[in-house]
Every structure is written in C-alpha cells, then in structure tokens.
C-alpha cells in the first residue's frame, strides 16, 4: 500500500476525531455558568429576573413557572382585579370572617407585625386616604381635601381593625386592605424561592424596583444596585451598592406629588394624621433578610421621618440609607453597617 493510499484511509478517521473533539468542546462551553434573563409585566409594573445557570433544561422551564407564579400572586393580592382574593374580601360586610390562602395569610401577618412595631406608620388600610389625596385609582386632584373629609375617612383606617387568627380574617370595621406596599416584595421573595427550589444559587430578582440578590455573577463579582438620587425630573445615581443574599427596597417622595400654592403634597400618607408627610426625608433604602420586610420597612421609615427612622431601622436589625433634604442640598444618614455595601 502506497503512502498516498495510507494517508487517504487515515484522513476520514482524523476528521471524525476532530469533529468529536469540537462537539465535546462545544458541550463543555454550554455547561459554563452564564447569566440567563427573563422579564415581563406584573402587578401594574414590570419584573426582571436574572440567574446564573449551566443547565439549559432548567433555563427552558423557569420562565413559564415564574410567569404563572406572578399571575397567581396577583390574583390573590391585587386590588385592581375585581375577582382577586383580596378584592372579594374588601367587598365583604364588616364583621364577617373568611379563611385566607396561605400566601395572603403570610403577607397580612407580616404587614400587621410591622404595623405594630412602627406604631402605625405602616398600615395596609390607608388606601381610602391615599385615594382622597389623589394618589389612588380615582385619579389626581389639584387641591388638598377638606379637613372634615380627612377626619371622616380616618374612621375607616386602622390596622387594629384587622383581626387575623391563624388563617381566619375578620375586618371589625369596613376597612379597605391594600397590600401594594408589601406585595411586590413578597412577589420577589417567592420568585427567589422558586429559583432556589430549581437549584439556582445566584440570582437577582426585581419587581417594580424592589429586589433580592443572592450569590455572585459567573466572573465572581457581586450584583451591583444603583440607588437613585431623590431629584425630580431627572435620573441621577446617588450611590452604588454591592449585595449578596439580601432584600433591597427604596421608598421616596420625589416623583409622585402635587403642588398647591407652593406647597408640595407627597403621595406618602401618614396613617396617623391622615395627611401627606411633611418632613425632610426624601428617600429611604432598606436592606433586610427578605424583600417583603425591606419593602414594608422602607414605607414605614418614610412615614416616620428622619428623627425616628434611623433608630427604628437599628431596632429592626436592618441596614438603611436615608437621604434628607437640606438648604445646602441632600444629606445622607446611614445605619452603622450600610457603608459595608457601598462600592467605592
């Protein structure tokens, strides 16, 4: 056999080995961790989920599971869906009792605990006052409501009129329950739980600006979050933080407000006074063990104001950044451990 014939016989084998090597190399690349993303609308806003994965079969099934989970939460806790679990409860006569789903029970229980700890600064029954001030579904107003109207509606506001015993709920007065200040955070936590059940250990979940992060990116770097400066009419970054295994929520009064005779009325209503907050605290960012807690505490601290919010954050064992308006601009106040999250 000539050398030419011998080389001709070996060539197909060499090509086969080369093809097999390329296939193995490509397979190896597909198993390298990478960031997978999914996003869409939910709860009257939008959501974004990013996770680090090397399993294409898991990545293919998660988006549909996330979508269905958020649909289910919305159908339980929305006040905009007439047939949601919460809407049906709000339509019931005062004094009647109803058994709640497990999820709604969990959220209401957590909301009531934060209402108690904050002295009523957080209150899921404040909705009628929010609507009276033009920040609810009934639409905007251009003049502050009369004191008589405010006092009349205050009779329908009070978390202590909600009696929750196990999964049994009784509204002792005709209070209107609105979970918008905690439900997004709960939704973030449930998506994170879904990811972890699927074996995902690194992710960033966001719904309407409320977030939860765990693990690191494929290159080992932290997830980074920009905290917005409380400036009306433009987008500016106040701080950037690196986060891991924590919930993040921000509340502020600098975008949703109306003015009358030079006075600004914030969309954040103090349930105790029945009126918009009038202190100098412009924004609060809270870092907590879960996003529902961070979500509710950020609202509570916005109501409490700068004099009480820092002490309350430390009492609750969370880290927070408060941005306060002053004559010279904005002043930052941080709890002792918040600086550990800052990106220099």
C-alpha contacts under 8 A as a table, 3 or more apart, distances in Angstrom:
res1	aa1	res2	aa2	distance
1	X	5	X	6.30
1	X	6	X	6.60
2	X	5	X	5.22
2	X	6	X	6.19
3	X	6	X	4.98
3	X	7	X	6.10
4	X	7	X	5.25
4	X	8	X	6.21
5	X	8	X	5.03
5	X	9	X	6.32
6	X	9	X	5.29
6	X	10	X	6.44
7	X	10	X	5.17
7	X	11	X	6.19
8	X	11	X	5.40
8	X	12	X	7.66
9	X	12	X	6.66
9	X	13	X	7.70
10	X	13	X	5.44
10	X	14	X	6.31
11	X	14	X	5.01
11	X	15	X	6.19
12	X	15	X	5.03
12	X	16	X	6.12
13	X	16	X	5.04
13	X	17	X	6.21
14	X	17	X	5.13
14	X	18	X	6.14
15	X	18	X	5.01
15	X	19	X	6.10
16	X	19	X	5.10
16	X	20	X	6.12
17	X	20	X	5.03
17	X	21	X	6.10
18	X	21	X	5.05
18	X	22	X	6.26
19	X	22	X	5.12
19	X	23	X	6.20
20	X	23	X	5.08
20	X	24	X	6.23
21	X	24	X	5.17
21	X	25	X	6.12
22	X	25	X	4.94
22	X	26	X	6.08
23	X	26	X	5.11
23	X	27	X	6.09
24	X	27	X	4.99
24	X	28	X	6.11
25	X	28	X	5.04
25	X	29	X	6.35
26	X	29	X	5.02
26	X	30	X	6.36
27	X	30	X	5.17
27	X	31	X	6.54
28	X	31	X	5.27
28	X	32	X	6.71
29	X	32	X	5.26
30	X	54	X	6.86
31	X	54	X	4.76
31	X	55	X	6.70
32	X	54	X	5.56
33	X	52	X	6.04
33	X	53	X	5.10
33	X	54	X	4.54
33	X	218	X	5.87
34	X	52	X	5.32
34	X	53	X	5.58
34	X	54	X	6.40
34	X	218	X	6.10
35	X	50	X	6.35
35	X	51	X	5.45
35	X	52	X	4.54
35	X	53	X	6.45
35	X	217	X	7.38
35	X	218	X	7.36
36	X	50	X	5.55
36	X	51	X	5.36
36	X	52	X	6.22
36	X	53	X	6.87
36	X	59	X	7.28
37	X	48	X	7.33
37	X	49	X	5.64
37	X	50	X	4.40
37	X	51	X	6.59
38	X	48	X	5.95
38	X	49	X	5.22
38	X	50	X	6.53
38	X	63	X	6.35
39	X	46	X	7.39
39	X	47	X	5.43
39	X	48	X	4.28
39	X	49	X	6.06
40	X	46	X	5.63
40	X	47	X	5.52
40	X	48	X	6.78
41	X	44	X	7.11
41	X	45	X	5.82
41	X	46	X	4.15
41	X	47	X	6.02
42	X	45	X	5.42
42	X	46	X	5.26
42	X	47	X	6.43
42	X	70	X	6.79
42	X	71	X	7.52
42	X	74	X	7.61
42	X	207	X	7.83
43	X	46	X	7.32
43	X	74	X	6.15
43	X	78	X	7.26
43	X	184	X	7.43
45	X	207	X	7.35
45	X	208	X	5.58
46	X	207	X	5.94
46	X	208	X	5.69
47	X	205	X	7.70
47	X	206	X	5.50
47	X	207	X	4.27
47	X	208	X	6.32
48	X	205	X	6.05
48	X	206	X	5.17
48	X	207	X	6.53
49	X	203	X	7.39
49	X	204	X	5.93
49	X	205	X	4.55
49	X	206	X	6.28
50	X	203	X	5.49
50	X	204	X	5.19
50	X	205	X	6.39
51	X	200	X	7.05
51	X	202	X	5.79
51	X	203	X	4.06
51	X	204	X	6.36
52	X	200	X	7.01
52	X	201	X	7.60
52	X	202	X	5.45
52	X	203	X	6.18
52	X	217	X	6.66
52	X	218	X	6.79
53	X	56	X	7.71
53	X	59	X	7.32
53	X	200	X	6.84
55	X	58	X	5.54
55	X	59	X	6.44
56	X	59	X	4.94
56	X	60	X	6.10
57	X	60	X	5.26
57	X	61	X	6.76
58	X	61	X	5.49
58	X	62	X	6.22
58	X	198	X	7.19
59	X	62	X	5.52
59	X	63	X	7.42
60	X	63	X	6.98
61	X	64	X	6.06
61	X	65	X	6.65
62	X	65	X	5.04
62	X	66	X	6.05
62	X	195	X	7.84
63	X	66	X	5.13
63	X	67	X	6.17
64	X	67	X	5.09
64	X	68	X	6.18
65	X	68	X	5.23
65	X	69	X	6.10
66	X	69	X	5.12
66	X	70	X	6.29
66	X	191	X	6.43
66	X	194	X	7.66
67	X	70	X	5.35
67	X	71	X	6.25
68	X	71	X	5.00
68	X	72	X	6.17
69	X	72	X	5.16
69	X	73	X	6.31
69	X	190	X	7.95
69	X	191	X	7.46
70	X	73	X	5.07
70	X	74	X	6.06
70	X	187	X	6.79
71	X	74	X	5.15
71	X	75	X	6.09
72	X	75	X	5.06
72	X	76	X	6.32
73	X	76	X	5.11
73	X	77	X	6.10
73	X	78	X	7.96
73	X	103	X	7.94
73	X	187	X	6.96
74	X	77	X	5.25
74	X	78	X	5.11
74	X	84	X	7.59
75	X	78	X	6.03
75	X	81	X	7.10
75	X	83	X	7.63
75	X	84	X	4.75
75	X	85	X	6.62
76	X	84	X	5.18
76	X	85	X	4.60
76	X	86	X	6.02
76	X	104	X	6.94
77	X	84	X	6.52
77	X	85	X	6.37
77	X	86	X	5.23
77	X	87	X	7.74
77	X	104	X	6.97
77	X	179	X	6.84
77	X	183	X	7.15
78	X	81	X	5.73
78	X	84	X	6.10
78	X	85	X	7.86
78	X	86	X	6.49
78	X	87	X	7.02
78	X	179	X	7.82
79	X	82	X	7.02
79	X	84	X	7.22
79	X	86	X	6.54
79	X	87	X	5.44
79	X	178	X	6.63
80	X	87	X	7.75
81	X	84	X	5.34
81	X	87	X	6.84
82	X	87	X	5.56
82	X	88	X	7.09
83	X	87	X	6.19
83	X	88	X	6.21
84	X	87	X	5.15
84	X	88	X	6.24
85	X	88	X	5.34
85	X	89	X	6.43
86	X	89	X	5.03
86	X	90	X	6.25
86	X	177	X	7.53
87	X	90	X	5.06
87	X	91	X	6.30
88	X	91	X	5.13
88	X	92	X	6.57
89	X	92	X	5.28
89	X	98	X	7.73
90	X	174	X	7.94
90	X	175	X	7.50
90	X	176	X	5.68
90	X	177	X	6.61
92	X	96	X	6.96
93	X	96	X	6.11
93	X	174	X	6.89
94	X	170	X	7.61
94	X	171	X	5.44
94	X	172	X	5.66
94	X	173	X	5.10
94	X	174	X	4.96
94	X	175	X	7.89
95	X	170	X	6.01
95	X	171	X	5.66
95	X	172	X	5.09
95	X	173	X	6.86
96	X	170	X	5.87
96	X	171	X	6.98
97	X	168	X	6.51
97	X	169	X	5.46
97	X	170	X	4.49
97	X	171	X	7.38
98	X	168	X	5.59
98	X	169	X	5.41
98	X	170	X	6.75
99	X	167	X	5.46
99	X	168	X	4.51
99	X	169	X	6.28
100	X	104	X	6.20
100	X	105	X	5.83
100	X	167	X	5.27
100	X	168	X	6.19
100	X	169	X	6.87
101	X	104	X	5.44
101	X	105	X	6.12
101	X	167	X	7.23
102	X	105	X	5.15
102	X	106	X	6.24
102	X	167	X	7.22
103	X	106	X	5.15
103	X	107	X	6.37
104	X	107	X	5.20
104	X	108	X	6.07
105	X	108	X	5.29
105	X	109	X	5.97
105	X	166	X	7.78
105	X	167	X	5.75
106	X	109	X	5.22
106	X	110	X	6.23
107	X	110	X	5.20
107	X	111	X	6.08
107	X	182	X	7.49
107	X	183	X	7.28
107	X	186	X	7.16
108	X	111	X	4.93
108	X	112	X	6.08
109	X	112	X	5.26
109	X	113	X	6.27
109	X	164	X	7.36
110	X	113	X	5.13
110	X	114	X	6.38
110	X	293	X	7.78
111	X	114	X	5.28
111	X	115	X	6.14
111	X	122	X	7.76
111	X	123	X	7.57
111	X	124	X	7.16
111	X	182	X	7.34
111	X	296	X	7.22
112	X	115	X	4.86
112	X	116	X	6.21
112	X	123	X	7.70
112	X	159	X	6.88
113	X	116	X	5.23
113	X	117	X	6.27
114	X	117	X	5.02
114	X	118	X	5.93
114	X	122	X	6.61
114	X	296	X	7.28
114	X	297	X	7.28
115	X	118	X	5.33
115	X	119	X	6.12
115	X	120	X	4.82
115	X	121	X	6.49
115	X	122	X	4.87
115	X	123	X	5.67
115	X	159	X	7.07
116	X	119	X	5.30
116	X	120	X	6.14
117	X	120	X	7.71
118	X	121	X	5.35
118	X	122	X	6.45
118	X	300	X	6.58
118	X	312	X	7.58
119	X	122	X	7.77
120	X	123	X	5.79
120	X	158	X	7.94
120	X	159	X	7.42
120	X	271	X	6.88
120	X	272	X	6.83
121	X	270	X	6.48
121	X	271	X	6.35
121	X	272	X	7.08
121	X	300	X	5.07
121	X	301	X	7.63
121	X	303	X	5.69
121	X	304	X	6.28
122	X	271	X	7.53
122	X	296	X	7.04
122	X	297	X	7.72
122	X	299	X	6.56
122	X	300	X	4.68
122	X	303	X	7.61
123	X	126	X	5.84
123	X	158	X	6.92
123	X	159	X	5.68
123	X	271	X	6.61
124	X	127	X	7.15
124	X	159	X	6.61
124	X	177	X	5.48
124	X	178	X	5.24
124	X	179	X	5.83
124	X	181	X	7.64
125	X	128	X	7.50
125	X	156	X	7.84
125	X	157	X	5.33
125	X	158	X	5.96
125	X	159	X	6.00
125	X	175	X	6.02
125	X	176	X	5.32
125	X	177	X	4.76
125	X	178	X	6.15
126	X	129	X	5.63
126	X	130	X	6.42
126	X	157	X	5.64
126	X	158	X	7.38
126	X	176	X	7.68
126	X	177	X	7.80
126	X	178	X	7.62
126	X	269	X	7.63
126	X	271	X	5.81
127	X	130	X	4.97
127	X	131	X	6.16
127	X	136	X	7.44
127	X	176	X	6.56
127	X	177	X	7.11
127	X	178	X	6.11
128	X	131	X	5.10
128	X	132	X	6.14
128	X	153	X	6.81
128	X	156	X	7.70
128	X	157	X	7.55
128	X	176	X	7.09
129	X	132	X	4.89
129	X	133	X	6.27
129	X	150	X	7.12
129	X	153	X	6.60
129	X	154	X	7.42
129	X	157	X	7.97
129	X	269	X	7.33
129	X	271	X	7.90
129	X	274	X	6.38
129	X	275	X	7.84
130	X	133	X	5.31
130	X	134	X	6.60
130	X	135	X	5.45
130	X	136	X	5.76
130	X	267	X	7.14
130	X	268	X	7.84
130	X	269	X	6.35
131	X	134	X	5.12
131	X	135	X	5.30
131	X	136	X	4.08
131	X	137	X	6.70
131	X	138	X	6.34
131	X	139	X	7.62
132	X	135	X	7.51
132	X	136	X	7.62
132	X	145	X	7.05
132	X	150	X	7.75
133	X	136	X	7.82
133	X	140	X	7.74
133	X	141	X	6.91
133	X	144	X	6.74
133	X	145	X	6.67
133	X	267	X	7.72
134	X	138	X	6.96
134	X	139	X	5.46
134	X	140	X	4.21
134	X	141	X	4.97
135	X	138	X	7.81
135	X	139	X	6.49
135	X	140	X	6.22
135	X	267	X	6.02
136	X	139	X	6.05
136	X	140	X	7.83
141	X	144	X	7.56
142	X	258	X	6.90
142	X	259	X	7.37
142	X	260	X	6.84
143	X	260	X	6.23
144	X	260	X	7.59
145	X	149	X	6.63
145	X	150	X	6.96
146	X	149	X	5.33
146	X	150	X	6.49
147	X	150	X	4.99
147	X	151	X	6.13
148	X	151	X	5.20
148	X	152	X	6.13
149	X	152	X	5.11
149	X	153	X	6.33
150	X	153	X	5.34
150	X	154	X	6.25
150	X	274	X	6.23
150	X	275	X	7.81
151	X	154	X	5.07
151	X	155	X	7.03
151	X	274	X	7.47
152	X	155	X	5.81
152	X	156	X	7.84
153	X	156	X	5.39
153	X	157	X	6.88
154	X	157	X	5.02
154	X	158	X	7.81
154	X	274	X	6.49
155	X	158	X	7.80
156	X	173	X	6.97
156	X	174	X	6.28
156	X	175	X	5.18
156	X	176	X	7.64
157	X	175	X	6.02
157	X	176	X	7.74
157	X	271	X	7.32
158	X	161	X	5.74
158	X	162	X	7.86
158	X	175	X	7.38
158	X	271	X	7.74
159	X	162	X	5.56
160	X	163	X	7.22
161	X	171	X	5.85
161	X	172	X	5.04
161	X	173	X	5.91
161	X	175	X	7.25
162	X	169	X	7.18
162	X	170	X	6.13
162	X	171	X	4.81
162	X	172	X	6.27
162	X	173	X	7.96
162	X	175	X	7.94
163	X	169	X	5.73
163	X	170	X	5.04
163	X	171	X	6.15
163	X	172	X	7.06
164	X	167	X	6.79
164	X	168	X	5.77
164	X	169	X	4.65
164	X	170	X	6.52
165	X	168	X	5.19
165	X	169	X	6.50
171	X	174	X	6.58
171	X	175	X	6.74
172	X	175	X	7.99
178	X	181	X	7.85
179	X	182	X	5.58
179	X	183	X	5.47
180	X	183	X	5.40
180	X	184	X	6.83
181	X	184	X	7.22
181	X	295	X	6.42
181	X	296	X	5.86
181	X	299	X	6.92
182	X	185	X	5.38
182	X	186	X	6.31
182	X	292	X	5.45
182	X	293	X	7.58
182	X	295	X	5.45
182	X	296	X	5.22
183	X	186	X	4.91
183	X	187	X	6.07
183	X	292	X	7.01
184	X	187	X	4.96
184	X	188	X	6.27
184	X	207	X	6.02
184	X	208	X	7.09
184	X	210	X	6.88
184	X	292	X	7.25
184	X	295	X	7.68
185	X	188	X	5.07
185	X	189	X	6.35
185	X	207	X	7.42
185	X	210	X	6.01
185	X	211	X	7.32
185	X	249	X	7.86
185	X	290	X	7.89
185	X	291	X	4.58
185	X	292	X	3.92
185	X	293	X	7.38
185	X	294	X	7.38
185	X	295	X	5.51
186	X	189	X	5.04
186	X	190	X	6.25
186	X	291	X	6.44
186	X	292	X	4.63
187	X	190	X	5.13
187	X	191	X	6.25
187	X	207	X	7.48
187	X	292	X	7.97
188	X	191	X	5.27
188	X	192	X	6.21
188	X	205	X	6.03
188	X	206	X	6.28
188	X	207	X	6.28
188	X	210	X	7.34
188	X	211	X	6.49
188	X	212	X	6.58
188	X	291	X	6.48
188	X	292	X	7.72
189	X	192	X	5.02
189	X	193	X	6.13
189	X	212	X	7.11
189	X	290	X	6.55
189	X	291	X	6.00
189	X	292	X	6.97
190	X	193	X	4.90
190	X	194	X	6.18
191	X	194	X	4.98
191	X	195	X	6.28
191	X	205	X	7.23
192	X	195	X	5.11
192	X	196	X	6.24
192	X	203	X	7.68
192	X	205	X	6.74
192	X	212	X	7.39
193	X	196	X	5.12
193	X	197	X	6.15
194	X	197	X	5.11
194	X	198	X	6.39
195	X	198	X	5.10
195	X	199	X	6.55
195	X	200	X	5.21
195	X	201	X	7.63
195	X	203	X	7.96
196	X	199	X	4.99
196	X	200	X	4.82
196	X	201	X	6.00
197	X	200	X	7.25
200	X	203	X	7.26
201	X	214	X	6.68
201	X	215	X	6.09
202	X	213	X	7.49
202	X	214	X	5.01
202	X	215	X	4.10
202	X	216	X	5.76
202	X	217	X	7.08
203	X	213	X	5.69
203	X	214	X	5.37
203	X	215	X	6.54
203	X	216	X	7.63
204	X	211	X	7.03
204	X	212	X	5.82
204	X	213	X	4.50
204	X	214	X	6.65
204	X	223	X	7.32
205	X	211	X	5.44
205	X	212	X	5.30
205	X	213	X	6.50
206	X	209	X	5.96
206	X	210	X	5.43
206	X	211	X	4.32
206	X	212	X	6.69
207	X	210	X	5.33
207	X	211	X	6.59
209	X	249	X	7.03
209	X	250	X	7.44
210	X	247	X	7.82
210	X	248	X	5.96
210	X	249	X	4.73
210	X	250	X	7.01
210	X	291	X	6.91
210	X	295	X	6.90
211	X	247	X	5.73
211	X	248	X	5.00
211	X	249	X	6.37
211	X	291	X	6.36
212	X	245	X	7.28
212	X	246	X	5.68
212	X	247	X	4.22
212	X	248	X	5.93
212	X	290	X	7.14
212	X	291	X	5.99
213	X	223	X	7.07
213	X	243	X	6.42
213	X	244	X	5.33
213	X	245	X	5.33
213	X	246	X	5.64
213	X	247	X	6.57
214	X	243	X	7.60
214	X	244	X	4.64
214	X	245	X	4.06
214	X	246	X	6.76
215	X	222	X	7.42
215	X	244	X	5.66
215	X	245	X	6.59
216	X	219	X	7.72
216	X	220	X	5.39
216	X	221	X	5.59
216	X	222	X	4.91
216	X	223	X	6.28
216	X	244	X	7.25
217	X	220	X	5.25
217	X	221	X	5.45
217	X	222	X	6.29
217	X	223	X	6.81
218	X	221	X	7.46
222	X	242	X	5.69
222	X	243	X	6.30
222	X	244	X	6.90
223	X	242	X	5.67
223	X	243	X	5.73
223	X	244	X	7.02
224	X	240	X	6.64
224	X	241	X	5.58
224	X	242	X	4.46
224	X	243	X	6.34
225	X	240	X	5.59
225	X	241	X	5.33
225	X	242	X	6.39
225	X	243	X	7.49
226	X	237	X	6.19
226	X	238	X	7.45
226	X	239	X	5.97
226	X	240	X	4.44
226	X	241	X	6.53
227	X	237	X	5.86
227	X	238	X	5.60
227	X	239	X	5.14
227	X	240	X	5.92
227	X	241	X	7.63
227	X	285	X	7.70
228	X	235	X	6.95
228	X	236	X	5.76
228	X	237	X	4.59
228	X	238	X	5.25
228	X	239	X	7.12
229	X	235	X	7.27
229	X	236	X	5.29
229	X	237	X	5.27
229	X	238	X	4.40
229	X	239	X	7.78
230	X	252	X	7.12
230	X	253	X	7.93
230	X	254	X	5.68
230	X	282	X	6.24
230	X	283	X	6.31
230	X	323	X	7.66
231	X	234	X	6.31
231	X	235	X	7.13
231	X	236	X	7.22
231	X	254	X	6.41
232	X	254	X	5.68
232	X	255	X	5.93
233	X	255	X	7.75
237	X	240	X	7.45
239	X	342	X	7.26
239	X	343	X	7.82
240	X	342	X	6.10
240	X	343	X	5.61
241	X	341	X	5.13
241	X	342	X	4.43
241	X	343	X	5.25
242	X	341	X	5.36
242	X	342	X	6.35
242	X	343	X	6.28
243	X	246	X	6.72
243	X	341	X	6.53
245	X	289	X	7.52
246	X	287	X	6.51
246	X	288	X	5.89
246	X	289	X	5.16
246	X	290	X	6.07
246	X	291	X	7.47
247	X	287	X	5.60
247	X	288	X	5.15
247	X	289	X	5.75
247	X	290	X	4.57
247	X	291	X	4.08
247	X	292	X	7.75
247	X	293	X	7.89
247	X	294	X	6.16
248	X	285	X	7.08
248	X	286	X	5.75
248	X	287	X	4.80
248	X	288	X	6.60
248	X	290	X	7.87
248	X	291	X	5.90
248	X	294	X	5.87
248	X	295	X	7.46
249	X	285	X	5.61
249	X	286	X	5.41
249	X	287	X	6.87
249	X	291	X	6.83
249	X	294	X	5.31
249	X	295	X	5.07
249	X	298	X	6.46
250	X	283	X	7.03
250	X	284	X	5.47
250	X	285	X	4.18
250	X	286	X	6.35
250	X	295	X	7.21
250	X	298	X	6.02
251	X	283	X	5.67
251	X	284	X	5.32
251	X	285	X	6.56
251	X	295	X	7.98
251	X	298	X	5.48
251	X	299	X	5.89
251	X	302	X	6.76
252	X	255	X	7.56
252	X	282	X	5.53
252	X	283	X	4.12
252	X	284	X	6.34
252	X	302	X	7.05
253	X	256	X	6.25
253	X	257	X	7.18
253	X	266	X	5.65
253	X	267	X	6.62
253	X	268	X	6.57
253	X	282	X	5.69
253	X	283	X	6.71
254	X	257	X	7.25
254	X	266	X	7.73
254	X	282	X	6.50
254	X	283	X	7.83
256	X	266	X	6.51
256	X	267	X	5.66
257	X	264	X	6.65
257	X	265	X	5.45
257	X	266	X	4.54
257	X	267	X	5.40
258	X	264	X	5.83
258	X	265	X	5.41
258	X	266	X	6.93
259	X	262	X	6.00
259	X	263	X	5.31
259	X	264	X	4.40
259	X	265	X	5.98
260	X	263	X	5.27
260	X	264	X	6.67
260	X	265	X	7.86
265	X	276	X	5.91
265	X	277	X	7.67
265	X	278	X	7.79
266	X	269	X	7.25
266	X	276	X	5.34
266	X	277	X	6.40
266	X	278	X	7.82
267	X	276	X	6.42
268	X	276	X	5.57
268	X	277	X	6.13
268	X	302	X	7.56
268	X	303	X	7.01
269	X	274	X	6.45
269	X	275	X	5.41
269	X	276	X	4.19
269	X	277	X	5.91
269	X	303	X	7.27
270	X	273	X	5.61
270	X	274	X	5.58
270	X	275	X	5.62
270	X	276	X	5.79
270	X	277	X	5.87
270	X	303	X	5.75
271	X	274	X	5.08
271	X	275	X	7.39
277	X	303	X	6.29
279	X	305	X	6.14
279	X	306	X	7.70
280	X	305	X	7.25
280	X	306	X	7.18
280	X	324	X	5.54
280	X	325	X	5.14
280	X	326	X	7.32
281	X	284	X	7.75
281	X	302	X	6.74
281	X	305	X	5.63
281	X	306	X	5.60
281	X	322	X	7.07
281	X	323	X	6.21
281	X	324	X	4.48
281	X	325	X	6.29
282	X	302	X	7.80
282	X	322	X	7.67
282	X	323	X	5.70
282	X	324	X	5.38
282	X	325	X	6.24
283	X	302	X	7.07
283	X	322	X	5.83
283	X	323	X	5.18
283	X	324	X	7.12
284	X	298	X	5.89
284	X	301	X	7.08
284	X	302	X	6.49
284	X	320	X	6.87
284	X	321	X	5.74
284	X	322	X	4.62
284	X	323	X	6.48
285	X	298	X	6.37
285	X	320	X	5.48
285	X	321	X	5.17
285	X	322	X	6.60
286	X	294	X	5.39
286	X	295	X	7.67
286	X	297	X	7.13
286	X	298	X	5.80
286	X	318	X	6.95
286	X	319	X	5.92
286	X	320	X	4.45
286	X	321	X	6.69
287	X	294	X	5.94
287	X	318	X	5.93
287	X	319	X	5.21
287	X	320	X	6.11
288	X	291	X	6.69
288	X	293	X	6.36
288	X	294	X	5.16
288	X	317	X	7.98
288	X	318	X	5.28
288	X	319	X	6.91
289	X	293	X	7.37
289	X	294	X	7.75
289	X	318	X	7.94
290	X	293	X	5.67
290	X	294	X	6.49
291	X	294	X	4.91
291	X	295	X	5.88
292	X	295	X	5.04
292	X	296	X	6.27
293	X	296	X	5.38
293	X	297	X	5.97
294	X	297	X	5.20
294	X	298	X	5.98
295	X	298	X	5.44
295	X	299	X	6.73
296	X	299	X	5.32
296	X	300	X	6.28
297	X	300	X	4.90
297	X	301	X	5.99
297	X	313	X	7.93
298	X	301	X	5.22
298	X	302	X	6.23
299	X	302	X	5.14
299	X	303	X	6.47
300	X	303	X	5.24
300	X	304	X	6.21
301	X	304	X	4.88
301	X	305	X	6.17
301	X	306	X	7.97
301	X	308	X	7.74
301	X	309	X	4.86
301	X	312	X	7.53
301	X	313	X	7.81
302	X	305	X	5.52
302	X	309	X	7.43
304	X	307	X	7.57
304	X	308	X	5.75
304	X	309	X	5.62
305	X	308	X	5.95
305	X	309	X	5.67
306	X	309	X	5.32
306	X	310	X	6.79
306	X	322	X	7.46
306	X	324	X	7.28
307	X	310	X	7.10
307	X	311	X	8.00
308	X	311	X	5.59
308	X	312	X	6.18
309	X	312	X	5.03
309	X	313	X	6.15
310	X	313	X	5.19
310	X	314	X	6.40
310	X	320	X	7.54
310	X	322	X	7.93
310	X	333	X	7.90
310	X	334	X	7.67
310	X	335	X	6.58
311	X	314	X	5.22
311	X	315	X	6.09
312	X	315	X	4.92
312	X	316	X	6.17
313	X	316	X	5.13
313	X	317	X	6.23
313	X	318	X	5.45
313	X	319	X	6.52
313	X	320	X	6.69
313	X	335	X	7.55
314	X	317	X	5.01
314	X	318	X	6.01
314	X	319	X	7.12
314	X	335	X	6.96
315	X	318	X	7.87
319	X	334	X	7.61
319	X	335	X	5.55
319	X	336	X	7.48
319	X	337	X	6.14
319	X	338	X	5.35
320	X	334	X	5.81
320	X	335	X	5.56
320	X	338	X	6.15
321	X	332	X	6.92
321	X	333	X	5.92
321	X	334	X	4.61
321	X	335	X	6.77
321	X	338	X	6.91
322	X	332	X	5.71
322	X	333	X	5.09
322	X	334	X	6.27
323	X	330	X	6.26
323	X	331	X	5.68
323	X	332	X	4.69
323	X	333	X	6.48
324	X	330	X	5.44
324	X	331	X	5.07
324	X	332	X	6.27
324	X	333	X	7.75
325	X	329	X	6.06
325	X	330	X	4.79
325	X	331	X	6.44
326	X	329	X	5.14
326	X	330	X	5.70
326	X	331	X	6.79
334	X	337	X	7.79
334	X	338	X	5.98
334	X	339	X	7.25
335	X	338	X	5.63
335	X	339	X	7.98
336	X	339	X	7.00
337	X	340	X	5.70
337	X	341	X	7.84
338	X	341	X	5.71
338	X	342	X	7.25
339	X	342	X	5.32
